[in-house]
Amino acid sequence: MKTMKAMKLLKRFAAAVLAAAGLMMFCSCEKDPTNGGKIVEAQVGSDGEITAINRAYKPIKKADGGRFTLAYVDIDPYNETFRMLYYVIESLKDDGWISYDELPFDPETDSDSLALMDWLADNAESEYMSFDKTAHYYTTVSTEDEIRESLKQHIENHEIDAILTMGTSPSLMVEGFGFDIPLLMYAVSDPIGSGLIVSAEDSGNRNYWAHVDSSAYSRQMQYYYDTFSFKKIGSVYGDEVVCALPDYRSVAEQNGFEIAEYKLERESFEDENEYYSRLESIYRRMVREDGIDAYILNTDVIPSVEKAAELMQIFYDAHIPVVAQVGSAYVKGGAALMIVDPRDAVGTGPFVSNIIGSVFNGSDPGDLEQEYVSSPFLTLNLDVADEIEYKPSFEMLIACEKIICSQ
């Protein structure tokens, strides 16, 4: 497939922030190389009060001259979380924490985050940061007890300095361990609703930080409704918080459409074939009995893009549009017509890498800003549009970040 880049839907949020920052008043404070957690810039309001602060995030060595090590916990190979990690790593390189010629991975097609982290352990060069293969985990490969004991040993031996968790369930698991070490939680659908943090302004624990974009999924569903004006959209989900059902229900109530919901936990099936057979029967029921006129492919329901494309054919045969919650790979692979991606991995990556740098510089995670609002990122598959006889408007085409077509 060829990927054609079109005009951006909106200017990158980060660029707007930087532009605004240039107009603000700052007072500079002296950097202390032995205490990078000190404030290096403070934004001052018209009344003379400090309204915002910037903390050091550039590379430094540990007090003993050693390197900082970041542990990593994820669920399993998944393109969406791989992309998010990929751009965090690229930003760490841009900030000078690590060095390498080029990552031998494609953020659009690869999915194995542990392979990326292990490659860094072997190949990344740095005086400031290192990676340890024995501190990289998939929760579907290692048991909870194995991960707990391994992390505990690394912490007791002073071999890791922070833990990056990717996704809701790994974050809940590691937070439950109660370790006294910085825990940075990323790619979590609703860190507040899932109980990981108290609020966008306060994580509730000096060691905890989580990326927050409270209205991301509400904005996403509103766009889908404004585009298709569906009366009933289908949704299969495993965990309603992870799959943003509370946000989607709120948008449905505000706009007067229905959601045909089916709860199906993939982890409760020992036989994968049995799970997909059950999923297929639900999809056919949605078309024949529920009368849906759109379907949203929720996160973690079908990890394989190829399998998703196979099952989504049930909807395509009925000319029903499929939109995705997360994962532009589903659109590129023909499993979804479009996605308004709530996670701009390219834009959010520098935000997260700066958080990592600030923590290594001595800041408590609980003192750091958690909220970053991603700009919309629209991807459209014209081949799927042709198949279901959907004609995108000219305005939609020029708003697309990426357009997928076979010709």
Secondary structure, 3 states (H helix, E strand, C coil): CEEEECCCCCCCHHHHHHHHHCCCCEEECCCCCCCCCCEEEEEECCCCCEEEEEECCCCCCCCCCCCEEEEEEECCCCHHHHHHHHHHHHHHHHCCCCECCCCCCCCCCCCCHHHHHHHHHHHCECCCEECCHHHEEECCCCCHHHHHHHHHHHHHCCCCCEEEEECHHHHHHHHHHCCCCCEEEECCCCCCCCCCCCCCCCCCCCCEEECECCCHHHHHHHHHHHHHCCCEEEEEECCCCCCCHHHHHHHHHHHCCEEEEEECCHHHCCCHHHHHHHHHHHHHHHHHHHCCCEEEECCCCCCCHHHHHHHHHHHHCCCCCEEECCCHHHHHCCCCCEEECCCCHHHHHHHHHHHHHHHHCCCCHHHCCCECCCCCCEEEEHHHHHHCCCCCCHHHHHHCCEEEECC
